[in-house]
Amino acid sequence: MEREGDVQDATRRTRLANERTYLAWLRSGLTSLAVAFAAGRLVPELSGGARWPSVLLGAGYAVLGVAFVLLSYERQRRVDQALDAGEYAPLGERITLALTVASVALGVATVLIVVFQG
């Protein structure tokens, strides 16, 4: 039989895990924004090649970074609401698919730019 203290402790641990997950999403967003700056501003100046591919790549990483930051808040809020209601809030398959496709596309674009402008 579960005691009330055990349930409260599990809820606290789950809320702290949700907070750590929020911070991980936020770090991913901030990292993508830093990569956006490096790809879009620093690489073109250092490489001497065409600017537009790197600027476009930087813009893509910036969009991904902003998406991570916005989704971090939304996800944290949804999980907290689900915990308050004693429910589970799954991460939508469309969100994971969109982030995966965007990340793979940016990764492939990065490889292409490194290979053909290097």
C-alpha positions, 0 to 999 in steps of 0.5 A: 500500500502506498503512503501519502508521503511516497506519492508526494515524494514521487511527485516532487521528483517528477517535477524536478525531472520536468525542470531538468528537462525544461533546462535541457530544451532551453540549453539546446535552443541557446546552443542552436542560436550560438551555432547560428551566429557562428555559421551565419557570421563567423564562417563566411568571414573566415572562409572567404567563400560565398556568404549566402550558403552560410548565412542561410544555414545560420538562419536555419539554426536560428529558427531551430533555436527559437523553436527549442526555446518556445517548445521548452516553455510549452512542454514544461507547462503541459507536463506541470498541468498534467501532473496537477491533474494526475495525468501524463502529457506525451510529447507529440509525434509531430513535434519530435518528427519536425525537430528531427527532420529540421536537425537532420536537414541542417546537419546535412547542409552543414556537411555540404557546406564544409565539404564544398566550401572547405 
